[in-house]
Structure formats: structure tokens, C-alpha cells
Amino acid sequence: MATTDERRDPLLGYNFLVSLIDSRPGAGGALTSFAVSTAGQRATAGFSEISGLEGTMEVEDYNAGGVNGGALKFPGRFKWSNLTFKRGVVARRAFDDKSDLWTWLQGFIDGTGVRKDGTITLMNEQHDPQLVWGWRRGLPMKWTGPMMNAQQSQIAIEQIEIAHEGLYVIQGGGVVGTAIGNLVNPIS
């Protein structure tokens, strides 16, 4: 008997795209639609490493009277890890280039900073989007400049750590060219 199940190999973690947009006031910062297309997406900045796609739910114990076998467990608040992006330092870009991490941080230092919503799109080897994670109302909470050492010939790496108000998965991440209006598992 023939099976129609297709082998599904895990995605490789090296082919991804990061996009940042200004959070809209009054919209709760959530992306309500997003075109998932390699042609429609424009990378905000190139990064060599991303970490922090992580969330943890607190669990509350309740010691109920007469239940001596253990405590009852109830869901509590969700905590999100900060996102950390690392990339090679490049020379100053054009004035209208929004990928300069220091400029985003400097806006908050000057009192004119704008929160950013964003997406991380994981693509397959053919550069087709497969999974899309989004975050809401990001703040650049920490910037780290490159370590420099005249005795080594390594790339100068800067990193930025972004605090945010929640991660979500955008449904249809594997459908190229489709506008997405539904969020899967939005966590407030």
C-alpha cells in the first residue's frame, strides 16, 4: 500500500530574514497583516545570529485541602526572553537607511525613540518563507559594540538586545505571496 506522507526534514537555521517597522500607536503594536514573500519582504538589517525566541509560562501551585498527593498546578503569566541580534559592523550607511542599530538606540537617548514591531522569517534552501515569528513593541534595551584586538583578524561584531511585549507566529509562513491577516497563538 502506497503512502502519501511526504518526508519533512527540519529547517536549517542559517537562512533567515529580519524586518522592523515602527509600532503604530493605538494598534497595540501587533502586526495585523504581513505579506509573506521573498519579493515583498525587505530585510531591515543583515544579522549573523539571532537568539531569544523563547517564552516561559509561570506555573502557580495550589495546595488544596484533602489532596495529599501533590499540589494542583495552574497557568500564570507568560515571560518573554529578550531578542538578541548580532551582526558585523559596517561603515556608516546612507542618511535614509533604517538599519543602523545605533541610530535606533540614539533616538531613545534623545527622547525621540520609536518602538518597533518586527518579524523573523525562517526560509528553506530555496529562500521560500517557511516560518514567521513576530514581536510587538520592541525597545532597544542594550547595544554592545565590537570587541577589538589588533592581534586577531576577526570581523567586528555589534549586537542589540530588544525587549518586547510578546511573540507570535504568523499563520501561512510557508505560503509565498499571500497576505496574512490571522495570527496564530497571539499572546498578550
ABEGO torsion letter per residue (X at the ends): XBBABBBBBBBBAABBBBBBBBBBBGAGGBBABBBBBAAABBBABBBABBBGBBBBBBBBBBBBBGBAAEBBBBBBBBBBBBBBBBBBBBBBBBAABAABAAAAAAAAAAGABBBBBBBBBBBBAAGBBABBBBBBGBBBABBBBBBBBAABBBBBBBBBBBBBAEBBBBBGAABBGBBBABBBGBBX
